[in-house]
C-alpha cells in the first residue's frame, strides 16, 4: 500500500490510497470520495488500507458529519467482501423493538403485525458488511444479542428457536464516548472490546482546515454539474471565509453550504454574499467563532490572510498553499486589502 497524490486542478491536490492488487473501479471505490491531503486524513486512509483486507471489527469514532459512513464504505469497497452487500443501519432512528426485529429478523406471530417470517439485516448482509451507525444508542438488551453475533456468528430471530449462521463483518460508528458509557453502566464492556478491535478517528473539519479548499472545490464541481449551473470557481474572499469558519456540522455542513450557494447564485464564481449568513458573520480569522458583533468581510479576509502569512513565516508560496489558492491570487489579495509585509521585512527573510 502506498499513499499518492493525484492532481485535480493545477492548484489543488487530492490525497487517495492505492491498494496494491485491489480492484479499483471508480464507480465502486468510495475511497476516491474521501477528499483530503492533511496529515490526519492520510492517517485515516492508511488505516483504511491496512484493515480493509482483514475480518476485524472496526469502530469509527467522530463528531456528526465527519464522514464516518464514507470511511466504512471505503473499508468495505477495498475488502474481499466488496462484491457483496454493504448494509447501513442507523441505530438511533429505530425504537428498541423495531431495531431488534430489523437486525435479527422475526418469525410469524412473534408480535402483533408479524404475519410472515422475516429475515433480519444481519442475514441480508451475509458475506458482506453491516455498518451500525450510532452504536452508542442501542439498548442493553440489543447489545447482548449483538455480542452473540460477534462471538458465535449466528442470529436468532425474534420469537424463534432456530439459530442461523451468518458471515458478516461489522463496522460500527459513534459520536459518543463509549468508554464513558461503559463506566456509567449504559454500554456493555465486553461488547465495547469486541467492537473496538480496530479504532479509527474521523477528525472534525476544524482540525483539518487545509482540506477545506479541497472539499469546497469537490462540492462545487459536484453540485454545479448536478444543477447544470455554470459556476466554475470560488472567489478568494469566499474561500478565506470558508477556511476561517469553524464548521460545527463538519463536512456535511460545508457540503450543504456549497450546495445552497450554487443553487442561489447568479454568478459564475461563488462570492461571499452567496454563503449562508452565519459563515460570514461568525467566521473568525483566528480559526474560531465569534459571539460578539460580526466582523466585516474586509476584516475577516485581512486578518485570516495575515495570520496564514505569519504561520508561513511570510513565505508567500507556502501561504498560498495553506490557503488553497494560487500565488498570484494571494498577491491580488494583499494588494486589494492592503495587507502589509512590514513584518516580513523586519524579520529580514526573503520570500
Helices and strands as residue ranges (DSSP letters): E 2-9, E 12-18, G 30-33, H 39-52, E 58-62, H 68-77, E 86-90, G 91-93, H 96-104, E 105-106, E 118-119, H 121-124, E 129-133, G 135-137, H 140-152, E 154-156, E 163-165, E 169-174, H 178-183, H 189-195, E 198-202, G 205-207, G 209-211, H 212-226, E 233-234, H 236-244, H 250-264, E 269-270, G 272-274, H 277-281, H 297-311, H 316-323, H 327-336, H 342-347
